[in-house]
Amino acid sequence: MVPDLAQVLNTLAHEIRTPLAVSQGYLKLFLDGRLKDVDETRKAMEQTRQALGSLATYCMDMGKISALAEGGARGIPARITASDLVMSVREHEEVRAAAFSGEPGTGQIESANARDLAHAVAIVARAAFDEARDEAHAIETRDDSNGLLVLAGTASALPALQSGPGAPNARPVDFVKGGKGLKLIWAAFVLDRHGVETWTDAGARASVGIRIPMVQA
């Protein structure tokens, strides 16, 4: 389930607060004449530039979220194999350090943008890894009768996810509180568009289950 408008706006407000404060703070120091030398001024302006760059990124993220929420151009659906999608996830910088296991078969997934789908899966997995902190990160992938399963988190937590989103302890993923801000919200919209199910074990955000539907050959 994707975040509602209030959740998106609250996340955006939280994300922009820090870079705005940084920019305003350094500009005030400059205008008040409290930056005493060239090196100090250069450092302050570089920090301001980086903060403004973050704001620009958030604007782009909101544009992407808005396009998905409004049901913009979907592109022409194409089919990729489950193994190809898993390979794209494995190569993604967000999860490259994780230990992968499992051998997804040749089942096919339909997507108008396979790159976005792999990116969204990687972002959701990375949010779980961030919650797990220093524990070893693992991703298990396999086919089941309902689609491609991607289970991400600590190795000890993955068995509890295998019963799927219908298990007694399964809880929906909270995309607003996953530690990735607008990136995770964007991922929620991408996964929703593909009919993907996501769940946690009793709300523990350090592990996540992702089931991507596959089409009949």
C-alpha positions in Angstrom: 0.0 0.0 0.0 1.5 3.3 -1.0 1.7 6.3 1.4 -1.1 8.8 1.3 -0.7 12.5 0.4 -0.3 13.6 4.1 2.5 11.1 4.6 4.3 12.2 1.4 4.1 15.8 2.4 5.3 15.1 6.0 8.3 13.2 4.6 9.1 16.0 2.2 8.9 18.6 5.0 11.3 16.5 7.1 13.7 16.0 4.2 14.0 19.6 3.2 14.3 21.0 6.8 18.0 20.2 7.2 19.4 21.5 3.9 17.3 24.7 4.2 18.6 25.3 7.7 22.2 24.7 6.5 21.8 27.1 3.6 20.2 29.8 5.7 22.8 29.4 8.4 25.9 29.8 6.2 24.4 32.6 4.2 23.6 34.5 7.4 27.2 34.0 8.6 28.4 35.4 5.3 26.1 38.4 5.3 27.0 39.2 8.9 30.7 39.3 8.0 31.5 36.4 10.4 33.5 34.4 7.9 37.0 35.8 8.4 39.1 34.4 5.5 38.9 33.0 2.0 39.2 29.4 3.1 36.4 29.7 5.6 34.2 31.4 3.1 34.9 28.8 0.5 34.1 26.0 2.9 30.8 27.6 3.9 29.8 28.2 0.3 30.6 24.6 -0.6 28.4 23.4 2.2 25.7 25.7 1.0 26.1 24.4 -2.6 25.7 20.8 -1.4 22.6 21.6 0.7 21.0 23.3 -2.3 21.9 20.3 -4.4 20.0 18.1 -1.9 16.9 20.4 -2.3 17.2 20.0 -6.1 17.3 16.2 -5.7 14.2 16.3 -3.5 12.4 18.3 -6.2 13.2 15.7 -8.8 12.1 12.9 -6.5 8.8 14.6 -5.9 8.4 15.0 -9.7 8.9 11.2 -10.1 6.5 10.4 -7.3 3.9 12.8 -8.7 4.2 11.2 -12.2 3.6 7.7 -10.7 0.8 8.9 -8.5 -1.0 10.5 -11.4 -0.7 7.3 -13.5 1.6 8.9 -16.1 2.9 7.2 -19.2 3.5 3.6 -18.4 5.5 2.7 -21.5 5.2 -0.6 -23.4 5.1 -3.6 -21.1 7.9 -6.1 -21.7 8.8 -9.4 -20.2 12.0 -10.2 -18.4 12.9 -13.4 -16.6 13.0 -13.6 -12.8 16.7 -14.4 -13.0 17.5 -11.3 -15.1 15.7 -9.1 -12.5 17.6 -10.7 -9.6 20.8 -10.1 -11.5 19.9 -6.4 -11.9 19.2 -6.2 -8.1 22.5 -8.0 -7.3 24.5 -5.4 -9.3 22.7 -2.5 -7.7 25.0 -0.3 -5.5 22.4 -0.2 -2.7 22.8 -3.9 -2.0 26.0 -5.0 -3.7 27.6 -6.0 -0.4 24.8 -8.4 0.6 25.2 -12.1 0.5 22.8 -13.6 -2.1 21.4 -17.1 -2.2 18.8 -18.9 -4.2 18.3 -19.7 -7.9 15.2 -18.1 -9.4 14.0 -19.9 -12.5 13.0 -18.8 -15.9 9.6 -17.5 -14.9 8.7 -14.1 -16.5 7.8 -10.8 -15.0 6.0 -8.1 -16.9 7.2 -4.5 -16.5 7.2 -1.3 -18.5 10.4 -0.3 -16.8 12.5 -3.2 -15.4 15.3 -0.8 -14.3 12.9 1.1 -12.0 11.5 -2.2 -10.6 15.0 -3.5 -9.8 15.9 -0.1 -8.3 12.8 -0.1 -6.1 13.5 -3.6 -4.8 17.1 -2.6 -4.0 16.0 0.5 -2.1 13.5 -1.5 0.0 16.1 -4.1 0.8 18.7 -1.4 1.7 16.2 0.2 4.1 15.9 -3.2 5.9 19.7 -3.5 6.0 20.0 0.0 7.5 17.7 -1.1 10.3 19.8 -4.2 10.8 22.9 -2.0 11.2 26.1 -4.0 11.6 24.7 -7.5 11.3 25.5 -9.4 8.1 23.1 -8.6 5.3 21.5 -11.4 3.2 19.1 -11.6 0.3 17.3 -14.9 -0.6 15.5 -15.2 -3.9 13.3 -18.0 -5.2 10.2 -18.7 -7.2 7.0 -19.9 -5.6 3.5 -20.5 -6.9 2.6 -16.8 -6.6 5.7 -15.1 -8.0 9.3 -14.3 -7.3 10.2 -14.0 -3.7 12.9 -11.7 -2.5 13.6 -11.9 1.2 16.1 -9.3 2.6 17.6 -8.7 6.0 19.7 -10.6 8.4 20.2 -14.3 7.7 18.6 -15.3 11.0 15.5 -13.2 10.2 14.7 -14.6 6.7 13.1 -17.9 7.7 10.3 -16.0 9.4 9.4 -14.3 6.2 9.0 -17.4 4.1 5.3 -18.0 4.9 4.5 -14.9 2.9 2.2 -11.9 3.4 -0.7 -14.1 4.6 1.2 -15.4 7.6 -0.2 -14.6 11.1 2.7 -12.4 12.0 3.0 -10.7 8.7 2.6 -6.9 8.7 2.7 -4.4 5.9 6.0 -2.5 5.3 5.9 1.1 6.6 7.4 3.0 3.6 7.3 6.3 5.5 9.5 5.1 8.4 12.0 3.1 6.5 14.9 5.5 6.8 15.1 6.4 3.1 12.6 9.3 2.9 11.4 10.2 -0.6 13.4 7.4 -2.2 11.5 4.7 -0.3 8.2 6.4 -1.0 9.1 6.4 -4.8 9.9 2.7 -4.4 6.5 2.1 -2.8 4.7 3.6 -5.9 6.8 1.6 -8.3 6.2 -1.7 -6.5 2.4 -0.9 -6.2 2.3 -0.3 -10.0 3.7 -3.8 -10.5 1.3 -5.4 -8.1 4.1 -6.3 -5.7 3.4 -7.5 -2.2 5.7 -6.5 0.7 5.6 -7.6 4.3 7.6 -7.8 7.5 7.6 -10.2 10.4 5.6 -8.7 13.2 6.6 -5.2 12.1 10.3 -5.7 12.4 11.8 -3.4 9.8 15.2 -5.1 9.8 13.8 -7.7 7.4 11.4 -7.5 4.5 9.6 -9.9 2.2 8.9 -8.9 -1.4 6.7 -10.9 -3.8 6.7 -9.9 -7.5 4.0 -11.5 -9.6 5.0 -13.5 -12.6 3.0 -14.0 -15.8 2.0 -17.2 -17.5 4.4 -18.3 -20.2 
